[in-house]
């Protein structure tokens, strides 16, 4: 996948997906997939780095890290991406955007966007306005209608709310993939090892939507292999209270040293809320029950 921020202009005309795409959920993928239906055009995307498209006073709550987002786009077959800093284009009018981005940088022949897409300074131009303006440049605009699953319109806001409420299995269904955490394994207090449930600890990424605190059935990827695991998201109230939330994961039937490694943990289902126990032995008994639940 070629990054067009490096002053490279596509040789071939392109079909460009437009959007923030903070989650690349099933609704977003309908926009992406349309780019592949235009024979002879290279599939491309205009988007923003997840952390730069919000005012600094607002904390990002993304469904994917930027690295995960780029990985999924490459797997999907996107050939070109243009992802400028939001500050560099936020004052563009819709006309500026068409001329400076779609024509000069992206060599667009077709543009694809969602029904609720808006652009230009102050988001003053909607998808239909873009379609009308692009007609003067010989660019076709395809507007993708809302996509529904199980009676619910697939939308980032709805998915984030499901994750915050612990409805992770339903969120994953709307995402079309497993909501995941990725980060370096850090040193812990090794309490888990002393009670028969060794864990890996990861600081929860600050720019990712925070799931409901609690214990989850999960999968941890080790050297390309999906390992069953149990993950606690929270502040470890029983043995080592933390101000910043951690992801603490016990990997079933594994006892190797993983400190310093960058691992991906995918949440599959909510088991129970996080709680404080009266003793370490009480915590051990509950962890054993959690592991049995996760095996089901």
LUMBAVO-451583 format. One record per residue (C-alpha): z, x, y; residue in one letter; residue number from 1. Coordinates in steps of 0.5 Angstrom, whole numbers, plus 500, padded with zeros to 3 digits. Example, Ala and Ser with C-alpha at 12.3 -4.5 7.8 and 13.67 -1.06 7.14 Angstrom:
<pts>
> 516_525_491_A_1
> 514_527_498_S_2
</pts>
This chain:
<pts>
> 500_500_500_X_1
> 498_503_507_X_2
> 502_503_513_X_3
> 498_501_519_X_4
> 503_503_524_X_5
> 501_510_522_X_6
> 494_509_527_X_7
> 490_507_520_X_8
> 485_502_521_X_9
> 483_498_515_X_10
> 475_500_513_X_11
> 474_493_510_X_12
> 476_486_513_X_13
> 483_483_511_X_14
> 486_477_510_X_15
> 493_477_513_X_16
> 499_474_511_X_17
> 503_473_518_X_18
> 511_472_518_X_19
> 518_474_518_X_20
> 518_474_510_X_21
> 526_475_510_X_22
> 526_473_503_X_23
> 519_473_499_X_24
> 521_467_496_X_25
> 517_462_493_X_26
> 515_459_499_X_27
> 513_465_502_X_28
> 509_467_496_X_29
> 504_461_497_X_30
> 502_465_504_X_31
> 502_471_500_X_32
> 498_469_494_X_33
> 493_465_499_X_34
> 490_472_502_X_35
> 488_474_495_X_36
> 483_468_494_X_37
> 478_471_500_X_38
> 473_475_496_X_39
> 471_481_499_X_40
> 477_482_504_X_41
> 483_486_503_X_42
> 490_483_502_X_43
> 494_485_508_X_44
> 501_483_512_X_45
> 504_483_519_X_46
> 511_482_518_X_47
> 518_485_522_X_48
> 523_490_519_X_49
> 529_485_517_X_50
> 534_489_522_X_51
> 529_489_528_X_52
> 527_481_529_X_53
> 534_479_531_X_54
> 538_480_538_X_55
> 543_485_537_X_56
> 549_480_538_X_57
> 546_477_531_X_58
> 548_480_525_X_59
> 542_480_520_X_60
> 543_475_514_X_61
> 537_477_509_X_62
> 535_476_502_X_63
> 532_482_501_X_64
> 533_489_504_X_65
> 527_492_507_X_66
> 526_497_501_X_67
> 526_491_496_X_68
> 521_487_500_X_69
> 516_493_501_X_70
> 517_494_493_X_71
> 515_486_492_X_72
> 509_487_496_X_73
> 507_493_493_X_74
> 508_489_486_X_75
> 504_483_489_X_76
> 498_487_491_X_77
> 498_487_498_X_78
> 494_493_500_X_79
> 496_494_508_X_80
> 502_492_512_X_81
> 503_493_519_X_82
> 511_492_521_X_83
> 512_494_528_X_84
> 519_494_531_X_85
> 520_487_534_X_86
> 521_490_541_X_87
> 514_493_542_X_88
> 511_486_541_X_89
> 516_481_543_X_90
> 513_480_550_X_91
> 506_479_547_X_92
> 502_472_549_X_93
> 499_469_543_X_94
> 492_472_546_X_95
> 495_479_546_X_96
> 497_478_539_X_97
> 490_476_537_X_98
> 487_482_540_X_99
> 492_488_540_X_100
> 494_486_533_X_101
> 490_482_529_X_102
> 483_485_531_X_103
> 484_492_533_X_104
> 489_494_528_X_105
> 489_489_522_X_106
> 481_488_522_X_107
> 483_481_520_X_108
> 477_476_518_X_109
> 482_471_515_X_110
> 490_469_517_X_111
> 495_466_513_X_112
> 501_463_516_X_113
> 506_457_514_X_114
> 506_450_517_X_115
> 512_452_521_X_116
> 510_459_524_X_117
> 510_461_531_X_118
> 508_467_535_X_119
> 508_469_542_X_120
> 513_470_548_X_121
> 518_465_547_X_122
> 515_463_540_X_123
> 510_459_545_X_124
> 504_458_540_X_125
> 505_454_533_X_126
> 500_455_527_X_127
> 495_450_530_X_128
> 495_453_537_X_129
> 494_460_533_X_130
> 488_457_529_X_131
> 485_454_535_X_132
> 485_461_539_X_133
> 483_465_533_X_134
> 476_461_532_X_135
> 474_464_539_X_136
> 474_471_535_X_137
> 471_469_529_X_138
> 478_469_525_X_139
> 479_463_520_X_140
> 487_461_520_X_141
> 489_458_513_X_142
> 496_454_514_X_143
> 500_453_508_X_144
> 504_446_508_X_145
> 511_446_505_X_146
> 513_448_498_X_147
> 518_444_495_X_148
> 521_445_488_X_149
> 526_440_485_X_150
> 525_435_491_X_151
> 528_441_496_X_152
> 523_444_501_X_153
> 524_452_499_X_154
> 526_455_506_X_155
> 530_461_507_X_156
> 536_457_511_X_157
> 537_453_505_X_158
> 537_459_500_X_159
> 542_463_504_X_160
> 547_457_504_X_161
> 546_456_497_X_162
> 548_463_496_X_163
> 554_463_501_X_164
> 557_457_497_X_165
> 556_461_490_X_166
> 550_456_487_X_167
> 547_463_485_X_168
> 543_460_479_X_169
> 540_455_484_X_170
> 538_460_489_X_171
> 535_464_484_X_172
> 530_459_482_X_173
> 528_457_489_X_174
> 527_465_490_X_175
> 523_466_484_X_176
> 527_472_482_X_177
> 534_474_482_X_178
> 538_475_488_X_179
> 540_483_488_X_180
> 545_488_491_X_181
> 543_495_491_X_182
> 547_501_493_X_183
> 550_508_491_X_184
> 556_508_487_X_185
> 562_510_490_X_186
> 569_512_488_X_187
> 574_507_486_X_188
> 581_507_484_X_189
> 580_507_477_X_190
> 584_501_475_X_191
> 579_498_471_X_192
> 579_504_466_X_193
> 586_503_465_X_194
> 585_496_463_X_195
> 579_497_459_X_196
> 574_494_464_X_197
> 571_500_467_X_198
> 567_498_474_X_199
> 562_501_479_X_200
> 564_500_486_X_201
> 558_499_491_X_202
> 559_497_499_X_203
> 556_491_500_X_204
> 550_492_504_X_205
> 551_489_511_X_206
> 544_486_513_X_207
> 544_482_506_X_208
> 547_475_506_X_209
> 554_475_503_X_210
> 555_471_497_X_211
> 561_467_496_X_212
> 567_471_494_X_213
> 568_471_486_X_214
> 566_473_480_X_215
> 559_473_477_X_216
> 555_474_471_X_217
> 550_479_473_X_218
> 545_484_470_X_219
> 545_492_472_X_220
> 539_496_471_X_221
> 540_503_468_X_222
> 534_507_467_X_223
> 530_501_467_X_224
> 534_497_462_X_225
> 537_491_464_X_226
> 545_491_462_X_227
> 549_485_462_X_228
> 555_485_466_X_229
> 560_482_470_X_230
> 561_483_478_X_231
> 566_481_483_X_232
> 564_480_490_X_233
> 570_481_495_X_234
> 576_485_497_X_235
> 580_486_491_X_236
> 586_482_493_X_237
> 590_484_487_X_238
> 590_492_487_X_239
> 587_495_493_X_240
> 585_490_498_X_241
> 579_492_502_X_242
> 577_490_509_X_243
> 570_491_507_X_244
> 567_487_501_X_245
> 565_491_495_X_246
> 561_489_489_X_247
> 565_491_483_X_248
> 561_491_477_X_249
> 563_492_469_X_250
> 557_494_465_X_251
> 558_491_458_X_252
> 558_496_452_X_253
> 557_502_457_X_254
> 562_508_459_X_255
> 558_513_462_X_256
> 559_516_469_X_257
> 555_513_475_X_258
> 558_516_481_X_259
> 553_517_486_X_260
> 547_514_483_X_261
> 543_508_487_X_262
> 544_502_482_X_263
> 541_495_483_X_264
> 545_489_481_X_265
> 543_482_480_X_266
> 547_476_480_X_267
> 545_470_475_X_268
> 551_465_475_X_269
> 558_464_479_X_270
> 564_464_474_X_271
> 570_463_478_X_272
> 572_464_485_X_273
> 576_471_487_X_274
> 583_470_487_X_275
> 590_475_487_X_276
> 594_476_481_X_277
> 601_477_480_X_278
> 600_483_476_X_279
> 595_488_473_X_280
> 596_485_466_X_281
> 595_478_469_X_282
> 588_481_472_X_283
> 586_484_465_X_284
> 587_477_461_X_285
> 583_474_466_X_286
> 577_479_466_X_287
> 577_479_459_X_288
> 576_471_459_X_289
> 570_473_465_X_290
> 567_478_460_X_291
> 567_472_454_X_292
> 564_467_459_X_293
> 559_472_462_X_294
> 556_473_454_X_295
> 555_466_454_X_296
</pts>
